[in-house]
Amino acid sequence: MLSKETLTKLFPDWEDGLYDAILNEAELKEAKAGTTLLKMGQNIKSAMLVVEGTIKLYQEDETGGEYFMYHLNPGEACAVTLVCNYHHEQSQVLAKAVTDIQYLAIPIEFMEKWLNEYKSWHYFVIKTYRSRYEELLKTIHEIAFKNMDERLEFYILKYVKQFGAIVNLTHQDIANDLNTSREVISRLLKKMEHNGWIIMNRNSFDWIKK
């Protein structure tokens, strides 16, 4: 059971009444690492607020190819579910649990109600939209204006910031996220190793570039 103290630490800018409303109406859910939480075309019935663990969001193209967008961490909300809740639309992204997670599911009927009742919820929604919009602009910039070796470095740096300097991803994992081939990623990682940026291990590598 989630306590009000924990909720306050995760979301420190909310009004006192909003904490009570969340605890009364939201459902605390759990999921194992690797679980798909949101699918393309899925009707959204609740918003997701991360309590523990990390969620990964992807965009999927017509051929089934995936491109990594951003992570969601404790104290953050899924902007996609907020948008879909308000406009009653279907999801255009995939969301998967990277680690074992806990998240709050807020039923759709409370979204607009709280938007009118609590200024802090209004500001939280706007802040969430803005932060994800800025994240998407960075991703679009990488795709449009950078070559693959620059995109790979950008991707690894995001991972390192999120999880630390030991990158526990296979070449195929990275290729899937960047929508390219495993051979391309393997070649670029070998180049990074030659340049002294990484140390390759059996199923991972260490990022050592300063």
C-alpha positions in Angstrom: 0.0 0.0 0.0 1.3 3.4 -1.0 1.6 5.9 1.9 0.9 9.6 1.6 4.5 10.3 2.8 5.9 8.3 -0.2 3.5 10.0 -2.6 4.6 13.5 -1.3 8.2 12.6 -1.9 7.6 11.5 -5.4 5.3 14.4 -6.3 6.3 17.2 -4.0 4.4 20.1 -5.7 0.8 18.8 -5.4 -1.9 20.2 -3.1 -2.7 18.3 0.0 -6.2 17.5 -1.2 -4.8 16.0 -4.4 -2.7 13.5 -2.5 -5.8 12.3 -0.7 -7.7 12.1 -4.0 -4.9 10.1 -5.7 -4.7 7.7 -2.7 -8.5 7.2 -2.7 -9.1 6.8 -6.4 -5.9 5.6 -8.1 -4.9 1.9 -8.2 -1.4 0.9 -7.4 -0.2 -1.8 -9.9 2.9 -3.9 -10.3 4.6 -5.4 -13.4 7.6 -7.4 -14.0 10.5 -6.3 -16.2 9.8 -6.9 -19.9 6.0 -6.5 -19.5 4.2 -4.5 -22.2 2.2 -1.9 -20.5 0.8 -0.1 -23.5 0.3 -1.2 -27.1 -0.2 0.7 -30.4 -3.9 1.3 -31.0 -4.9 0.5 -27.4 -7.8 2.4 -25.9 -6.5 4.2 -22.8 -8.7 3.9 -19.7 -6.2 5.3 -17.1 -3.1 7.5 -16.8 0.2 6.1 -15.5 2.3 7.7 -12.8 5.5 5.8 -12.0 6.1 5.0 -8.4 9.1 2.6 -8.7 11.2 1.3 -11.5 11.7 2.4 -15.2 9.4 2.3 -18.2 10.6 2.6 -21.8 8.5 4.2 -24.6 8.9 3.4 -28.2 7.4 4.5 -31.5 6.5 1.8 -34.0 6.4 2.1 -37.8 4.2 0.4 -40.4 6.7 -2.6 -40.8 6.9 -3.3 -37.1 10.2 -1.5 -36.6 10.7 0.2 -33.2 12.4 3.4 -32.2 13.3 4.3 -28.6 11.8 7.6 -27.5 12.5 8.1 -23.7 12.3 6.6 -20.2 9.8 7.3 -17.5 11.2 7.2 -13.9 9.7 7.5 -10.4 7.8 10.8 -9.9 7.0 11.1 -13.6 3.8 10.5 -15.6 3.2 9.1 -19.1 2.2 12.1 -21.2 0.7 9.8 -23.8 -1.8 8.4 -21.4 -2.6 11.9 -20.2 -3.2 13.1 -23.7 -5.3 10.1 -24.7 -7.4 10.4 -21.6 -8.3 13.9 -22.4 -9.0 13.4 -26.0 -10.3 9.8 -25.9 -7.8 8.7 -28.5 -5.8 5.5 -29.0 -2.2 5.0 -28.1 0.4 5.7 -30.8 3.3 4.3 -28.7 4.5 1.2 -27.0 5.4 1.2 -23.4 7.4 -1.6 -21.7 8.8 -2.1 -18.2 12.6 -2.1 -18.2 12.7 -3.1 -14.5 10.2 -4.5 -12.1 7.8 -1.5 -11.6 5.0 -0.1 -9.6 2.7 2.6 -11.0 -0.5 4.4 -10.2 -3.3 4.0 -12.6 -5.7 6.9 -12.5 -9.2 6.2 -14.0 -10.2 8.4 -16.9 -13.3 9.9 -15.1 -11.1 11.7 -12.6 -8.7 13.4 -15.0 -10.8 16.4 -16.1 -12.4 16.6 -12.6 -9.0 17.1 -11.0 -7.9 19.5 -13.7 -10.7 21.8 -12.6 -10.4 21.2 -8.9 -6.6 21.3 -8.3 -4.2 23.9 -9.8 -1.2 21.7 -8.9 -2.7 18.9 -11.1 -3.1 21.4 -13.9 0.5 22.6 -13.6 1.7 18.9 -13.3 0.0 18.0 -16.6 1.5 21.0 -18.4 5.0 20.3 -17.0 4.7 16.7 -18.2 3.6 17.7 -21.7 6.5 20.2 -21.9 9.2 17.9 -20.7 8.2 15.1 -23.1 7.9 17.6 -25.9 11.4 18.7 -25.3 12.6 15.1 -25.1 11.0 14.3 -28.4 12.6 17.4 -30.1 16.0 16.1 -29.0 15.2 12.7 -30.5 13.9 14.2 -33.8 17.1 16.3 -34.0 19.2 13.2 -33.6 17.4 11.3 -36.3 17.2 14.2 -38.8 20.7 15.8 -38.4 23.1 13.2 -37.0 24.7 10.2 -38.5 24.4 6.8 -36.9 27.6 6.9 -34.9 26.5 10.2 -33.3 23.0 8.8 -32.7 24.6 5.7 -31.0 26.7 7.9 -28.7 23.6 10.0 -27.8 21.7 6.8 -27.1 24.4 5.3 -24.9 24.8 8.6 -23.0 21.1 8.5 -22.2 21.4 4.9 -21.0 24.4 5.7 -18.9 22.6 8.7 -17.3 19.7 6.5 -16.5 21.4 3.2 -15.4 25.1 3.8 -14.9 28.3 3.2 -16.9 27.8 -0.6 -17.3 25.6 -0.9 -20.4 23.7 -4.3 -20.1 22.4 -4.3 -23.7 23.0 -6.7 -26.6 24.0 -5.3 -30.0 20.6 -6.4 -31.2 18.8 -4.5 -28.3 20.5 -1.3 -29.4 19.9 -2.0 -33.1 16.1 -2.5 -32.3 16.0 0.8 -30.4 17.7 2.8 -33.1 15.9 1.0 -36.0 19.1 -0.2 -37.7 20.9 -3.5 -38.1 22.9 -5.4 -35.5 25.9 -5.4 -37.9 25.9 -1.6 -38.0 25.9 -1.4 -34.2 28.6 -4.0 -33.9 30.8 -2.2 -36.3 30.3 1.2 -34.5 30.9 -0.3 -31.1 34.2 -1.9 -32.3 35.1 1.6 -33.5 34.3 3.0 -30.1 36.4 0.3 -28.4 39.3 1.1 -30.7 39.0 4.8 -29.8 39.1 3.9 -26.1 35.5 5.0 -25.4 34.2 1.6 -24.2 35.5 -1.7 -22.8 33.7 -4.7 -24.3 32.5 -7.5 -22.0 30.8 -10.8 -22.9 27.2 -9.5 -22.7 27.7 -5.8 -21.9 30.2 -3.0 -22.2 31.6 -0.2 -19.9 31.3 3.4 -21.0 34.6 5.2 -20.1 34.7 8.2 -22.4 35.0 11.4 -20.4 
